[in-house]
Amino acid sequence: MINGKRYSWEDITARMPHGVLLDIDSIEYSDEKAAEPVYGKGSSPRGYGSGKYSAKGKLGLLKEEFDRLVDYAKSLGVGLYRLPPFPITVSYANDDQPTRTDVLKGCIISSTSSSTSQGDTSVKVEVEIQILNGIWRDGLQPN
């Protein structure tokens, strides 16, 4: 870390199959694995049971970037919701630290929404994704 500099938005690079996302203003992703306590004799858990793993995400794209995604789908001859599962890579690069990369594997688009109103200086499209094959954080698999 140089002079206390931490990761910031300018240190992030996100990539989808159609290329590096230049007109992106937000990215959010999360995962979870259900776990429940298992009880036996007494009032305290004797252990736990594991449930399903799930992951999802959300991208805030400017209209121009969303149009590039639409053009990519058109080049494959499919609609947005019929794109084959694709990876999204998110790299964090800070001055003197090694680059860390998260890979969202097997993404499919589950919803899109856009809105604009008087006075807006840009048009944003929100794209929600389901992440079928997990979030690999700097090479560490989720399960």
C-alpha positions in Angstrom: 0.0 0.0 0.0 1.4 3.4 -1.0 0.7 6.2 1.4 -2.3 4.4 2.8 -4.1 4.1 -0.6 -6.9 1.6 -0.6 -8.9 0.1 -3.5 -11.2 2.5 -5.1 -13.6 2.5 -8.2 -10.8 3.4 -10.5 -8.8 0.3 -9.5 -11.5 -2.1 -10.7 -11.7 -3.6 -14.2 -14.7 -5.8 -15.1 -14.9 -7.9 -18.3 -17.8 -9.8 -20.0 -17.7 -11.8 -23.2 -18.1 -8.7 -25.3 -15.0 -7.1 -23.8 -13.9 -4.8 -20.9 -16.8 -2.8 -19.5 -16.0 0.8 -20.0 -19.4 2.3 -19.3 -20.2 0.6 -16.0 -20.9 2.6 -12.9 -21.6 -0.2 -10.4 -21.2 -3.9 -9.8 -22.5 -6.0 -6.9 -22.3 -9.7 -6.3 -22.9 -12.0 -3.4 -23.2 -15.7 -2.5 -24.4 -17.8 0.3 -24.5 -21.3 1.5 -27.3 -22.3 3.8 -26.3 -23.9 7.2 -28.6 -24.9 9.9 -27.9 -26.2 13.4 -28.8 -29.8 14.1 -30.2 -30.6 17.5 -30.2 -33.8 19.6 -30.3 -34.3 23.3 -30.3 -31.0 25.2 -30.9 -27.5 24.1 -27.6 -26.8 22.3 -26.8 -27.8 18.7 -24.9 -31.0 18.3 -23.6 -30.0 14.9 -24.9 -28.4 11.7 -26.2 -29.4 8.3 -25.3 -27.8 5.0 -27.8 -26.6 2.4 -27.7 -25.2 -1.1 -25.1 -22.7 -2.4 -26.4 -19.7 -4.4 -24.9 -16.6 -6.0 -26.3 -13.6 -7.7 -25.2 -10.2 -8.9 -26.2 -6.8 -10.4 -24.5 -4.5 -12.9 -25.2 -0.8 -13.4 -24.4 -0.2 -17.0 -24.7 3.1 -19.0 -27.0 2.7 -22.0 -24.0 2.6 -24.4 -22.5 -0.4 -22.6 -25.8 -2.1 -22.5 -26.2 -1.5 -26.2 -22.8 -3.3 -26.8 -24.2 -6.2 -24.8 -27.3 -6.3 -26.9 -25.1 -6.2 -30.1 -23.1 -9.1 -28.7 -26.3 -11.1 -28.2 -27.5 -10.2 -31.7 -24.1 -11.4 -33.1 -24.8 -14.8 -31.6 -28.4 -14.8 -32.9 -30.0 -15.1 -29.4 -31.9 -12.8 -27.0 -30.3 -11.5 -23.8 -32.1 -14.2 -21.7 -30.8 -16.9 -24.1 -27.1 -16.0 -23.9 -25.1 -19.1 -23.0 -23.7 -18.9 -19.4 -20.7 -16.6 -19.5 -18.0 -15.5 -17.0 -17.6 -12.0 -15.6 -14.2 -11.2 -14.3 -13.6 -8.4 -11.8 -10.0 -7.4 -11.2 -8.8 -5.2 -8.4 -5.4 -3.6 -9.1 -3.8 -1.2 -6.7 -0.4 0.5 -7.2 2.0 -1.8 -5.3 -0.3 -4.7 -4.5 -0.8 -7.8 -6.6 -3.9 -7.8 -8.8 -6.8 -9.8 -7.2 -9.4 -11.2 -9.6 -12.9 -12.6 -8.8 -14.5 -14.7 -11.4 -18.3 -15.0 -11.5 -18.7 -18.3 -13.4 -21.7 -19.3 -15.4 -23.6 -16.1 -15.4 -27.1 -15.7 -17.0 -29.1 -12.6 -17.2 -32.3 -12.8 -15.1 -33.7 -9.2 -15.4 -33.0 -5.8 -16.9 -34.5 -2.4 -16.0 -33.9 1.1 -17.1 -35.3 4.5 -16.2 -34.5 8.1 -16.9 -36.0 11.4 -16.0 -35.8 15.1 -16.7 -32.4 16.4 -15.7 -30.5 13.1 -15.9 -27.1 13.4 -17.5 -26.9 9.7 -18.4 -29.1 6.7 -18.9 -28.5 3.7 -16.8 -29.6 0.1 -17.3 -29.6 -2.3 -14.3 -28.8 -5.9 -15.2 -29.4 -8.6 -12.7 -27.6 -12.0 -13.0 -27.8 -15.4 -11.6 -24.3 -16.9 -11.0 -24.7 -20.6 -11.7 -21.1 -21.9 -11.0 -20.1 -19.7 -8.1 -17.9 -16.8 -7.3 -14.2 -17.7 -7.4 -12.4 -15.2 -5.3 -8.8 -14.9 -6.5 -8.7 -18.5 -7.5 -10.5 -19.8 -4.3 -13.5 -21.9 -5.2 -16.7 -21.3 -3.3 -17.3 -24.8 -2.0 
